[in-house]
Every structure is written in C-alpha cells, then in structure tokens.
C-alpha cells in the first residue's frame, strides 16, 4: 500500500513539474509577443500614416510565399495554443493546490509573499477576460466603441477617447504588470535559474523591469490619447 502511494506521489510530482514547465515556456512566448506588440503600438506617437503603414506591413510580411495576413494568422494560432496551455496548466495547478490544503488555518503567514504573488490567480483570470475583450474589440471588431474605421489608427484613437475604454485597458495593464513581475520570477525558478542569491536577485529585477517597461509602454497610448497628445 505504501509503495502504491509512493508511486502515485511520484507521478503527481512529475506531472506538477511538467505543468509548471508548460506555464513557464508558454509565458515566455507571451512575453516575447507583448514586447513586440508594444513596440508596434508606440508607433501611434508617429502619427496615423506611420501607424497604419506598420499595421499594413504586418499583413504583407511573407508574400507571396504566405497569403495576405498569413503570418498574422500563424502568430495568432501559436498564441491561442500557448494561451490554452497556459490557462490549463494554471487552473490545474490551482485546483491541486486547493485539494492539498486539507487543514484550514485561522491565521496564514506569508512572510516572503508579495502583492503580485498573492493576486496571481485572480489577476490571471482578469487578464484572460481582458484578452477576450481585446480580441473582440480590435481584432474581430465585434465590440467597437468610439470607432469602427478601417484605419487601425482611427480605431485606436476613437476607442481610447472614451474614458471607460481607457480605464479598462489601464486596469488590465496594472494586472499585467503584477502578472509579469511574479510570472518572470516563477518561470526563472521553474527553469532552474534561481539557484544562487545573485541569480534570484537578477530574476526579481528582471520581473520588475519587464513589468514597468511593458505595462508602462502600453499605458502610454490611452493616457496620451485622453490628454489629446495623440489625436
């Protein structure tokens, strides 16, 4: 009986490690994407012609080897697969952690936990809902507050001129910052990159750097549209 239990525990441990690796690797895909996407969004500061030209260029990359928008669809499929893997791994680990807590404590001490780690699960859920909204908003154009122009620049400006649309995006960026901060640390730990004090410090600093640069970069657009700088 003890042997059977030990085998089950070993399998569960391996499965947990595999799920954490899947989360780390899919998370790295998203970090690369949001960095590239942020770079493109910042072209809004160069005006409508530059922004719309950039958006059109993305659709023509790879022609004639790829059809029009072919590369974009490849990227979207990769991201959807990565998202499905990330969400599945996250909620599976969440469910396992809940089952493992057989004893409830009146007081829970989390000496080393940060605000971003405490809100990781619910922040991740909020980001998932935001991703759905973002796809419906800018990609599929099902929800089109402000503008449904064929010009990506006009859609962006028209949307962010509405305060509550900008508010949704800014709140989402706050959630993204916390998710990136803790997610970067967790990924580094899962990949065995935090074995020394200096490595742990570097992973922590990288998490903060990515959080500030990425979430801050995205936040500039709605803020400057509301301020009338981008119009």
PyMOL commands that set and color helices and strands:
alter all, ss='L'
color gray80, all
select helices_A, chain A and resi 2-46+48-60+70-100+115-118+120-139+152-160+163-190+197-226
alter helices_A, ss='H'
color red, helices_A
deselect
rebuild
show_as cartoon
